[in-house]
Amino acid sequence: MKILITGSCGFIGFHLSSFLLKKNFKIVGIDNLNSYYSQKLKKDRLKKLKKFQNFSFLKIDISDNLKVKKVFTKHKFDYVFHLAAQAGVRYSIKFPREYVNSNIDGFYNVLESCRKYKIKRLFFASSSSVYGDSNRFPLKENFNLKPTNTYSLSKKFNEDIAEIFSKHYSLKSTGLRFFTIYGHWGRPDMFINKLIYSGIKNKKFTLNNYGNHHRDFTNIDDVTKILYKMLKLNNRPSFEILNICSSNPIKLTEVINLIQKKIKKIKIHKKGLQVADVLKTHGCNKKIKKITKFKKFLSFESGIEKVINWSKNYYL
């Protein structure tokens, strides 16, 4: 079985690639290795993936339709995990065009090739941000969506057009609404990794909204196990949307206290609420647990311990 993973050098793409390669799947990874965050981190992830004989890599920007088509023409993929995207909610306020190029145009290019080359199923990354700033929890897949920025709007667009392709072109697809994914080899701009880095490097950490946010943190190891189980499922609907979350929201001040117990006191600069910040995320995971029979999520404390150990090895 051959699988295409876009964004293979990104956080989720890297972990999923690694997991499937260890299961002896043939993986083709594509990534543009952009500079949104540390290119060194992305290249170090790629080095680890290249150690597998059943992995091949192409540096491609998905907004380049001709190059995307060439990948699909050369390889006969069974499944596609589309995880490449321009990330960052706050960044989307300043640079909306980046999200149109990658998350809309790029997504369409991948979608069209999946249709043309009759992929068995496309799994694509959506986001909890499509729900907007809700006060009704836990968030369920059938709730009305209220995107509040270009990033979340681009993810809603992905869901809508994938559903249209399912209805009119028989392209089976599954939208993955990822909540706050954390873990080792994580993005340095994400809260937990940034906080731990600040602690071990003795740098000041800026805390927005005085730490009064709640986030539904989900460990990357749980995510990869869930995605692997989904790959093996049969008789799923032609189109569906699934929350990928632990359904266990934690207040950020509690996260800080836990991490400071394990390393040292961090210099924290507190600020007010920032533009595009959502106060709380809390997803319902009943649907994904029922489908995959996945029930035992990693404890948050164990997950944090793993990130701290990795960060010390990588950054010190």
N, C-alpha and C positions, 0 to 999 in steps of 0.2 A: 504493500500500500504506500502510495506517495502523497505527501501532504505539502501544500504551500503555506508558509507562515509569513505574512507581511509584518514588518516591524519586528523582525527576529532578534534585533540587537536592543530592543526596548525592554523594559522591565518584565512585563507579562510574556512577551514574545520569546525572550531569552529562556525564562523558566519553563514555558511550555515546550519549546524546542528541546531543551535538555531532557525533560521528562520523557518525551516521545522517542527521542534518540536512544535512550537507555532501554526502551521497549522494542528497539530494532525497527522502528518506522523509518522510511526514507523521507528526509526533510529537505526542502529547498527553502532557504530563507532569503528574503529581500529586505533592504533597509536603505535609507538615504544617508544615515549617519549624520544627521543635521546637528547644529550647535545649540539647540534649545537648552540642553544641559550638557554636562561633561562628555565630550567626545572620547576622552580617554576611557571612561567607564564603559561606554558602548563598545569600544574596540577591545577592551579587556574581556567583555562578555563574548565577543565574536571569537577571540582566541580560544576560549574554552569550548565553544561549539565546533570549531574547526578541528578539534582533536578527534571528533567522531568521523569515521569513514563514510557513514551514510548521511552526511550533511554536506550540502553545497550552498554557496552564498553568491548573491549578485547585488552589487550596489546600484540600487534603482530608486528613483523617486516615482511614487505611484501617480503623480500628476502627469507623467510622461506616458501617454496612452500607447504610443508605438512600442516602447520598451516593455510595458506591461503585457501587451499582446504577444511579443516575442517570447516571453517567459512561458506563457500558456501554450504557445505553438510548439515550443521545444519539448516541454514536459507534459505528460498526461497525468494530471492530478486527479486523485479520487476526492479529496476534501481540501477546503481552504479555510484557514483561520486568518481572518483579516483583522490585524491588531495595530496596523500602522495608522497613525493619525497625528495631527498637531495637537499636543496636549496643553493644558493650562487654562483655567478659567479666567484669571486676572489678565493673563497675556492676551486673551482674545478681545479684551476691551481696547487694548492699544493697537493690536495688529489683526483686525478681522479678516483681511485679505488672505492671510496665511491659512485660515480655517476653511475658506472657500476653496482655495487651491488643493489642499490636502484632504480635508474631511468631506468635501462635497464632490469636487471634480475627480479627485483621486479615488474616492469610494465608488463613484460611477464607473470609472475605468475598470476596476476590479470586478464589479458587479456584472458589467457587460461581458467581460471575458469568461466569467463563471457561467453565464447563460450560453454563450456561444460554444464553449467547449464542454458543456453538459456535466458540470461538477455535481457529484452526488449530493453534497450539502455545503453551503457556505455558513460558517460561524463568524459573526462580526461583533466587534466591540462597540457597545453603546455605553451609557453612563447613567449613574443615579442623578446626575445634574438635570436630566430631562424633566424630573418631577418639579424642579424649582424649589422655592422656599415654602414648603408645606407646613401645616400645623396638624395634619392628620396622619397618625402613625399606627402600625407600621405601613410603609408604602407598598402597595400591591401593584402588580403588573397591569391591572385593568383600571387604575386611577387615571384621571385626566392629567395631561402633561402641561407644564407651564415653564418652558425654557425662558431664561432671563438674560442670555448673552449669546454671542455668536457660536461659542463652543457647544453649549447645550442645544442650541437650535440646529447646529450641523448634525448632532447625534440623533435628534428627532427626525431630521430629513432622511438620514440613513435608514432608520426604521421604516419610515413611510414608503420610500422608494423600493426597499427590499420586499415589502409586502405587495406592492404593485407588480414587481417582477415575479413574485410567487404566483399571483393570480393570473397574470396574462402570459407568462413565459415558462411556467412550471419549474422555476428555480427554487429549490428548497433552501430555506435559510433560517437561522436562529440568531436572534439579537441578544447579546449578553450585556445586561445592565450592571456593570461593575460598580460596586460601592468602593469605599476607600481601601484599596489593596496596599498592603505593606509587607515588608520582608527584606531578607538579605539580598544584596545586589540591587537594592531599590533606588528609585530616582532621588537624587540629592536635593531636589526642590520640594519634596513631599515632607509633611510635618514631622513624622517620626524619624526619618533618616536625617533630616536637617537638624533636629533637636539633639540627637545622639552625636552627630558630627560636631556641633557647637560645644558639647560637653567634653569630648575627648580632645578637641583642639583649643579649648579654653577661649571660645569666641562668644560674642554676644548674640543672643537669640531674640528675634522680634516676635512677640506674641500678640496676635490680633484679637480684638474683642475681649481682651483680658482673660482669654482662655475659656470663655463661656460657651464655646461651640461643643456640640456632641457629634461624634462620627462613628459610623458603623464600620469599624475596622475589620478587615478580612485578610487572613494570612495567605501569602502567595502559594504556599504548599497545599493549602486546602483548595485554592482556585485550580491549580494544575490537576489535582486528583478529580475534581468535579468535571473539568473539561474532558479529561480522558474517559470518564464514565459516559459522558454525553456522546462522545465519538463512537462508542460501542452500542448505542441504543438503536433500536429499529422501530418502525411504525410510529414515528413522531409526526405531528402535523406539518404540512408543507411550509407553514410560517408560524413562528412563535417567538415570544419575548420572555426572557427569564431574568429575574434578579439573581445576581451572584453576590451573596452577602452572608455574614454570620448572624445577622439579626440581633446584634448585641452592642448598641450604641454606648460609647464611653465619653465622658466629659474630658476635654483636653487638659484641664488642670490635674485630673487624676492620672493622666498619662505622664505628665511632667513629674509628678510626685513619685511614680513608679520608677521612671528612668533615673531620677536623681538618687534614689536609694541604691541603684545598681552601679552608678558611676560616681559622679560628684555633683555638687551644687553648680547649676548653670546660670550664667549671667543673663537675666531675662529683662528685656525692655518691653513694657506693656503698652499697647495701642488700642484705639477704638475699633469699631466695626469697619471693615474695608469694603470697597465697592465689589459687588458680585459674590460676596460671601454668603453662604447658606448657613443658617443657625444650627440646623440639625439634619442628620441623615439617619434613617432607621428603616431598613428594608424588611419586607416579609420574605422569608426563604422557604416557606412551606411547599411551594411548587417545585423548586429545584430539589429539595430533599425527597419529595415523593417520587419524582422522576428517576433520580439517580440512586436512591436509597443511601445517600451520603448523610450521615447524622453527627459524627463526632468531629467537631471543629477543634482546632488547636487552641489551647487556652491562651489568652492574651499575654499573660506573664511569660509563658514559654516562648511565644513568638517574639516578644521584646528581647528576651535573653539571647535568642539566636541572632537578631539584628545587631545587638551590641557586640557580641563576639565576632561577627563578620566585620563590623565597622572597625574594630580595634585592629584586626589582622590586615585589613585593606588600607586604612588611612594612617596607621602608625608605623 
